[in-house]
Amino acid sequence: MVDGKPLRIGVAGLGTVGGGVLKLVSANADLLSKRTGRPIQVVAVSARDRSRDRGVDLSNVRWYEDAADLAVDPDVDVFVELIGGSDGIAKQAVEAALAAGKHVVTANKALLAHHGAALATKAESAGLTLAFEAAVAGGIPAIKGLREGLAANNIREVHGILNGTCNYILTEMRTTGRDFADVLADAQRLGYAEADPSFDVDGVDAAHKLAVLTAVAFGAHVDFKSVHIEGIRHVSALDINYAQELGYRIRLLGIARRTEDGIEQRVHPCMVPITSPCGATDGVFNAVVADGDFVDKVVLVGRGAGAGPTASAVVADLVDIARGRSTPTFGVPAAALEPAKAAPLSRRRGRYYVRLMVVDRPGVIAEIAATLRDQNVSMEAFLQRGRAPGEAVPVVWTTHDTDEAAMQQALATIASLDSVLEPPRMIRIEDF
Amino acid sequence: MVDGKPLRIGVAGLGTVGGGVLKLVSANADLLSKRTGRPIQVVAVSARDRSRDRGVDLSNVRWYEDAADLAVDPDVDVFVELIGGSDGIAKQAVEAALAAGKHVVTANKALLAHHGAALATKAESAGLTLAFEAAVAGGIPAIKGLREGLAANNIREVHGILNGTCNYILTEMRTTGRDFADVLADAQRLGYAEADPSFDVDGVDAAHKLAVLTAVAFGAHVDFKSVHIEGIRHVSALDINYAQELGYRIRLLGIARRTEDGIEQRVHPCMVPITSPCGATDGVFNAVVADGDFVDKVVLVGRGAGAGPTASAVVADLVDIARGRSTPTFGVPAAALEPAKAAPLSRRRGRYYVRLMVVDRPGVIAEIAATLRDQNVSMEAFLQRGRAPGEAVPVVWTTHDTDEAAMQQALATIASLDSVLEPPRMIRIEDF
């Protein structure tokens, strides 16, 4: 199975993660060789800037300008793609590597979310491994945990905090009382958020990861286009305070659930109990919770980003390859993946938090209550603090279990009331 | 690698876990066959009581009186040992199975704690798999997580709640205010604790699991005899209340740490911050926290016992075998395991909680304080509530970082004071 021959790696992309991989493979070389029975050697790299010091001696390593050339280097056994992006050079290079008979390890969730099934088919038909532990939840062994550790189970649901930037922003908003824009600006200064933060704060990054996790959990085709996506731009300090008061935290969650209508996939802000696994996960950490028919709930928490944790995940995949282990890409052979069948969000049944800004005058609450009654939406708790006759005041309530379709209908009607001054803010409650 | 041929299983021991495995393999047969490319079939079993209904049709399955006969059945590919016990029939049968060229899957932590290295050597020299995910932390994929998911890391420390019975008892004591003996009796009535609870409450079961986890984490020989073991019989409702007041929970933890003196392994009650992963894990749940040099901390939480979760772990091992995957038993080949070198507990440096029952009279505190000063033990917080001149009152303090040896010396001196009425209760504080 393994014969002591070095496993030769080509690393495309030497940013934060690529630099971390080089550092890890060098620092823990003896350990890796002891664990796998063979050395893991970086023999070639590609990156835009050749002059930058990456803290590792690269003098004996072949340099390529173009990742696609590195991908077909005849002396490379495994192509490690750390470039990013769903298309363009990353996709070309990965396809070239597979066509040239090389295993591929990637941290690229966008690529997998858009082309995962096609790439898995290519890899498996050539007897190659396509591995991507680092693409979801950073250093947490979430892919291995689901695909192998919980392989005996029908997974009923998987959910988690999949974007550390959003979780950092929401945590900071709560602990400092500041508003979204203010905390985001700080996060950008500190390097926790990108200059263009939209992939993170609009939920796209979490949705990429959720689509990949869903495929692994349910043995189904990656179906990114069916993910319902809402980001955190509309979450206000006011809502975070109300959440606390009601015993909840606001988190951006990715949730995938098998339902009678198909697989439901959604990324949006949720209220979750403060002591639930996701409620208790603050700051830049990620959490993944899987619910299997025999194992029940399993919770995995750790660092979701950063050079060290992501490199740990990339090299775990290399260790598997070096040990001669391989598993179907998404847990079942690509040809046997279940066709994507998306359950519409309108069929969600659950609880809701709603906040309105209304004119404080007699009859407003009666009007809202009548609208809810007409849609069969049953109120659970209702909060209105202080009075300011004739001025804008927040009105907050939570509902008992309600259909999403009815809730949306009620919100549309409420939004059109004269006394309602801003679009209603609705946050789904998940009592995990 | 896999060829569609059924993987034929022999299950020895049909108690709670064995019954769960039969049920899982039957209920999720299609799923398992889809994930592995071949059917997983139970073809033979052994158990003492043939007549008991286990809710699964066993009419086409061969029955053995003796597990050692089942172990050498020529039509069995994998021997699943669910008998338990460090020696006797479980050990004989596992050795017989390996000698007959069969893979072994076991949930038997006692067997592995005492004979793990020898069995690993036997298995590996014959090219066989010895797998034991179910032996540690029930349904949590802790062994796979460490041995494969975090394989790129030098593990610095692993700790966790490894015994659900103890965690249930400690949680009940806190939430109901009742004493140990009372809660234990209830747990026995409910089936959460054995008639003879000593393996659980005296820390032996947790120590077996810790010894196995340590071997996997550090690639070292299983060294059960070096585990320092204290159970929870001495934890009182009083200490649990003081812990709460100080911001801690009392947990029975297993802790393994690489130190300059060797590997430290200990099982004892700890005070951990209420919001730490182990502090937040209540009831029958288990938690495992690993700290790796690149990944930092990873937390895994789930059900540590019960038919379903344990069967999930056993069958995950079968899925690996069916997929043709194998990994060195303890993460590095048995021949390359590091010799056990135990770090003495006397070298521990950390914080301590101490409670005394003293006679309430002038000068007592001064006497205790002088003893601590003489041993260079620096007090952090000190609590004495109420007064009852001439009677017994509790006195509690916590220390700054202190050497275990100095602490033990100070406690011995304090215990000998006339005004100290009971042996001092000391609980180590771990600020994870």
Interface residues (C-beta under 8 A of the other chain):
Chain A: M1 G20 L24 A27 N28 L31 L32 K34 R35 G37 E133 G139 I140 P141 K144 G145 E148 G149 L150 A151 A152 N153 N154 G219 T275 P277 A280 G292 D293 F294 V295 D296 K297 V298 V299 L300 V301 G302 R303 G308 P309 A311 S312 A313 V314 V315 A316 L318 V319 D320 R323 R325 S326 T327 P328 G331 V332 P333 A336
Chain B: M1 G20 L24 A27 N28 L31 L32 K34 R35 G37 E133 G139 I140 P141 K144 G145 E148 G149 L150 A151 A152 N153 N154 G219 T275 P277 A280 G292 D293 F294 V295 D296 K297 V298 V299 L300 V301 G302 R303 G308 P309 A311 S312 A313 V314 V315 A316 L318 V319 D320 R323 R325 S326 T327 P328 G331 V332 P333 A336
